[in-house]
Amino acid sequence: MNVAQIIAAKRDGKILDDEDISRLVAGYSDHSVPDYQMSAFAMAVYFQGMTTHETAVFTKCMVDSGERLEWPPGHTIVDKHSTGGIGDKVSIALAPLLACCGVKVPKISGRGLGVTGGTLDKMESITGYRTELKIDEFRSIVNKNGCSIASASKNLAPADKRLYALRDVTGTVPSPPLITASILSKKFAEGLDSLILDIKWGTGAFMKTIQQARELAELMVHVGNEMGVKTSALITDMNQPLGNMIGNAVEINEATDVLRGAGPSDVTQVVFALASRLLVQAGVHSNLEDSEQKLNQLIESGEAFEKLAAMVESHGGNLHSERYVAKKTPLTLNESGFVQKVHAHQLGLAIIEMGGGRKQIGDPIDHSIGIEFLVQIGDRVEPGKPIANIYCDAPTVEHAAALIESSITLTHEPIASPELIVETI
């Protein structure tokens, strides 16, 4: 079967043979399959979907298009992936906590996507921190410290990197099989034994409904386990920011607060839920209670914070150096009521408008920009009482303030706060 026939078969809703999927990805990797044919295939998948097995085969072929990290025998390699949200700084606290428990965490992260912030952008607000590493240096830092947070090497799942760029300009990004293959191919190229997923849903997430989040989580878990990597997922709420801080330097500061035992309760809850389940899944602990007890000990002793500091030092950074944060402007409302809804997407837009995120690929980022969001769903708002602090030195602060103000919907009736961790899959 030639490439045009493979595209036509998927267009017509047929299930592809393993060999056809392998032939397609191999051709795309060696450039014998041009971008226009792969774009047509992506559109066919967008409309017709893929079976779980097809998605697993497609993911494996993406992994096989490049190098796969290898690790010394006797080590357990784990990681976590989040689909992203407003104020999601979980990885920064999670990686050193896991590393303190004897597992290795080769954390390959990304930059901001749309209104959601990127872990790499946040890490680069630390003085001297380098995110671009060669594979040997990345492996060396993981072996030395137990964890590293860095960008993906061009040699890891290179076919996915090219396909993602195509999806971004052809309207085929929101396809569960293609999302699954893209995320898992990069993760499995890390040489993982175990993976946990944080699938977020809500106004500040990529998946706007819980049903969409559930379908993606189930597909990714099934594909991961079919490929031989122990995989599970949590569905978590992103109908409001996670934590108080949104931005880059301010989120690093809040993540370090978590490791000092002084972080926001919601961030700590998600960090502990992901870490404890991953440690049980990887066989480090036999139950969640033992995992949570160990995590608390690592924070109380300061060991987890020192692990992060050591990792940062290996990347050329200094976690102890003060990070500049722009001047603070309080924001108040002129009305009272209970917070009924937070349009978290607006908060991400506000960060971008102030220069703390990108409007186009390659735009520079002002790491000092940030928002401290002071209310949550169910809180009572009073006139003159700040709902947020805006950190910005530029005149765009007024536009940002309007976006933040528009993000809050008030009601006169008391309302319950939403459940943070919705499901485990």
C-alpha positions, 0 to 999 in steps of 0.5 A, a space after each residue: 500500500 502506498 502513502 496515498 492509499 494509507 491516507 485514503 484508508 484512514 479518510 474512509 474510517 478503516 483500521 490501519 495495519 501496523 506495517 502501514 503505520 510504520 511505513 508512513 512514520 518511517 517515510 516521514 522521518 526520512 523525508 520521503 513522505 512530504 509534509 502535505 501528505 502527513 498533513 492530509 493524514 493528520 486531518 483524516 485522523 482528526 475526523 476518523 480517529 484511531 483505535 487504541 492499538 493504532 494509537 499505540 503503534 503510531 506512538 511507538 513509531 514516533 519513539 523509534 524515529 529517534 534516540 531512546 535514553 538508556 539508564 544503568 540497570 537497577 534504577 527505576 525511571 519515572 515521570 509525570 506529564 500535565 496537559 497544562 493549566 494556569 498556575 501549574 507549577 507542580 513539576 518544579 516541586 514534584 521532580 525533586 521530591 520523587 528523586 529523594 525517594 530513590 527513583 530517577 526523573 528525567 523531566 523533559 518539559 516544554 515552553 508556554 503553549 497558548 495561555 498556559 505557562 511553560 515549565 522551561 520558561 519558569 525555570 529560566 527565571 532562575 539566575 543562570 539556569 540552562 534548559 538546553 542540554 545535550 543528551 549526555 549532559 542531561 543523562 549525567 545530571 539525572 544520574 547525579 541528582 536523581 532529576 533534571 528539568 530540561 528541553 527535549 533534544 532534537 534527537 528524541 522523537 524527531 518525527 513528532 516535533 515535525 508533525 506537531 508543527 504541522 498540526 499547529 498550522 493545519 487545525 489538527 491539534 485537538 485530536 486525542 490520538 495525535 495528542 496521545 502520540 505526541 505526549 507519550 512518544 516524548 515521554 517514552 523516549 526518556 526510557 521510563 518504567 512508570 508514568 503518571 498523567 495530570 489531565 486537567 479540565 476547565 476554563 484554564 485547561 486545554 480540555 474544556 469539559 470533564 468528558 473530554 478530559 476523561 476520554 483523553 486520560 483513558 486513551 493515554 493510560 491504555 496506550 501507555 500500558 499497552 506499550 509496556 510502561 506502567 501508566 495512570 492518570 488523575 483528572 484535576 480541576 482547572 476552573 481556577 488557577 492552581 495556587 495563587 501565583 501566575 507567571 514565571 519568577 513568582 511561580 518558582 517562588 511558590 513552588 519553592 514554598 511548597 518544598 519548604 512546607 509553606 505553599 498553597 494547600 491546593 498545589 501541595 495537594 496535587 503534588 502529593 497526590 501525583 507523587 504518592 500514586 507514582 511511588 506506589 505504581 513504581 513499587 517504591 512504597 506499598 500504599 499511599 499512606 507510606 508515600 505521603 508520610 515519606 513526602 512530608 518527612 522530605 519537606 520537613 527535613 529540608 531535603 526536598 528543597 536542597 535536592 531542587 537547589 542541587 539540580 538547579 546548580 547542575 544546570 548552572 543556576 542558583 536557586 538561592 539568588 533573589 528573582 526580580 519581581 515587578 512592582 505590585 499593583 493591587 486590584 479591587 472590585 466595586 461590588 460584593 458577592 461570592 465568586 461563582 466562576 473564574 474564567 482562568 483563560 483570561 488570567 493567562 491572556 493578562 500575563 501575555 498582554 503584560 509580556 510574561 508570555 508569548 504572542 508569537 513563537 520566539 517572543 522574549 519573555 519578561 520573567 518578572 511579570 506575574 499575578 497573585 490571584 487572591 480569591 477562589 470559587 466560593 470566596 466572598 468579595 468585598 468592595 475595596 478588598 484586593 482580589 489580585 496583586 498585579 506585578 508589572 512595570 509596564 503601562 499594560 497593567 491597565 489592560 491586564 487589570 481589565 482582563 483579570 476583573 472580567 475573569 470573575 463572575 460573582 453571585 449573591 448566593 453562597 457557593 461550594 468550592 469545586 473538588 480539585 482531584 476529580 478522578 483516578 484512572 
